[in-house]
Amino acid sequence: MTIRILDPTVRAEEGADVAVAKRVADLDGKVLGLLHNGKVNGDHLLDLVREQLAARYRLRDVVVVRKPSASRVADPDVLDRLARECDAVVTAIGD
Amino acid sequence: MTLTAAEHEVTGWAEAVEAYFERGWTDGLPVVPATADAVQAFLEAAGREPGDVVLREATRRRSITAEKVAINAVMAGCRADYMPVLLAALEAMADPAFTLHGAITSTGGSATLVVVNGPIRQRLGFNAGGNVFGPGWRANATIGRAIRLITLNCLGAQPGLLDRSTQGHPGKYTYCIAELEEESPWEPLHVARGLPRDSSAVTVYAAEGPHNVLSHYGETADAIVVAIADTMACLGSFSPGESFVVLAPEHVQILARDGWTRTRLREALYAGARRTVADLKRGGKLAGAVAPGDDARWVHRGQGPDDIHLVVAGGGAGGHSAFIPSWSRERNSLAVTREIRA
């Protein structure tokens, strides 16, 4: 007896709003964004990233933003600000 | 009614069961093969079109249609008439206050506790009595399981991939209870949360497992409150998050006999479920060394009495209540209640 079973899975939607940002070749003269997820020690981790990158590149500026909660997505305002002001953004899970 | 899910042809029932394992589409237990006939019957029972979007999860960009809900419900072993409960639970999980993505992926390892209230309990045969968290009742077992299968198959929360639970807990297979409203001297959960008494409702809660509160020999409200508050203050689950307290009939009868109301109980539990800052530091719940004065500074579980949700359930014999801590340690994920439209 042939049985046809139905696929129970759902795949992520393709969307124009999730295009990958333009890559940067280096960070010289660029603005670096650091998005801290709000967990304990996440700030320390990002401080180390900042030190390492600052030693390697001449950063024009650094924008640091902290999410109030690691479990919730960043507010659209925060993401818009990072997109507007920064050339590259690093985010990290510290705990 | 036209379904859009891809079909896979197999040569028999046993092969179909194996095919689900091979494709990674189960929770580790065999499922009921979902055929188009069964799925259509489920959609008809729910009065939904296959393409109706029931839940959209923005972080991972997943839209779950009624068709996918029905497929997973069939697989879980549900009956067609369970669909309205499942749809209401998913609608509640879609509320931003629930923080679905975080709840199903975090190392904290929560499961979605589903609490059912109202006349639908009798109509669908939910267990609210003895062994309420245990096996034996199809409605409890399969609706909780369907929530998990949807989490796995539709939201991508497979263990080790998106679901990064450090340990998880057994409620991740199924975690659905009903309230024993008939044994409660107080208003049931859905009424406390603003719905009419004669409505049916689900409340979803991203939850740890139940912590037993055995209190047999005090036989007074005061003794029961001491035991529950102490369990709520345990360091392991201590946080400013919400709490569910599932009261055994025996306990709630003693509380009512001694003149306690819901409000008084919530206030007493909030007052009693507290630790000193020194304890929290000693137990690694707060960073830093114990400082002078920390032994006299108190922190309560939750942010106030309203963070404590009361439900009555369990068998007629035995002084065993349960404390169920929230996965969320702050306000990241809150319990959400929705009416069941059946």
Boltz contact constraints between the chains, C-beta under 6 A:
constraints:
  - contact:
      token1: [A, 1]
      token2: [B, 12]
      max_distance: 6.0
  - contact:
      token1: [A, 2]
      token2: [B, 9]
      max_distance: 6.0
  - contact:
      token1: [A, 3]
      token2: [B, 10]
      max_distance: 6.0
  - contact:
      token1: [A, 3]
      token2: [B, 16]
      max_distance: 6.0
  - contact:
      token1: [A, 3]
      token2: [B, 33]
      max_distance: 6.0
  - contact:
      token1: [A, 4]
      token2: [B, 7]
      max_distance: 6.0
  - contact:
      token1: [A, 4]
      token2: [B, 9]
      max_distance: 6.0
  - contact:
      token1: [A, 5]
      token2: [B, 8]
      max_distance: 6.0
  - contact:
      token1: [A, 5]
      token2: [B, 16]
      max_distance: 6.0
  - contact:
      token1: [A, 5]
      token2: [B, 33]
      max_distance: 6.0
  - contact:
      token1: [A, 5]
      token2: [B, 34]
      max_distance: 6.0
  - contact:
      token1: [A, 6]
      token2: [B, 5]
      max_distance: 6.0
  - contact:
      token1: [A, 6]
      token2: [B, 34]
      max_distance: 6.0
  - contact:
      token1: [A, 6]
      token2: [B, 71]
      max_distance: 6.0
  - contact:
      token1: [A, 7]
      token2: [B, 5]
      max_distance: 6.0
  - contact:
      token1: [A, 7]
      token2: [B, 6]
      max_distance: 6.0
  - contact:
      token1: [A, 8]
      token2: [B, 25]
      max_distance: 6.0
  - contact:
      token1: [A, 8]
      token2: [B, 71]
      max_distance: 6.0
  - contact:
      token1: [A, 8]
      token2: [B, 72]
      max_distance: 6.0
  - contact:
      token1: [A, 8]
      token2: [B, 153]
      max_distance: 6.0
  - contact:
      token1: [A, 9]
      token2: [B, 153]
      max_distance: 6.0
  - contact:
      token1: [A, 10]
      token2: [B, 62]
      max_distance: 6.0
  - contact:
      token1: [A, 10]
      token2: [B, 64]
      max_distance: 6.0
  - contact:
      token1: [A, 10]
      token2: [B, 68]
      max_distance: 6.0
  - contact:
      token1: [A, 10]
      token2: [B, 154]
      max_distance: 6.0
  - contact:
      token1: [A, 12]
      token2: [B, 60]
      max_distance: 6.0
  - contact:
      token1: [A, 12]
      token2: [B, 61]
      max_distance: 6.0
  - contact:
      token1: [A, 13]
      token2: [B, 61]
      max_distance: 6.0
  - contact:
      token1: [A, 69]
      token2: [B, 332]
      max_distance: 6.0
  - contact:
      token1: [A, 71]
      token2: [B, 99]
      max_distance: 6.0
  - contact:
      token1: [A, 71]
      token2: [B, 102]
      max_distance: 6.0
  - contact:
      token1: [A, 71]
      token2: [B, 332]
      max_distance: 6.0
  - contact:
      token1: [A, 72]
      token2: [B, 99]
      max_distance: 6.0
  - contact:
      token1: [A, 72]
      token2: [B, 332]
      max_distance: 6.0
  - contact:
      token1: [A, 73]
      token2: [B, 59]
      max_distance: 6.0
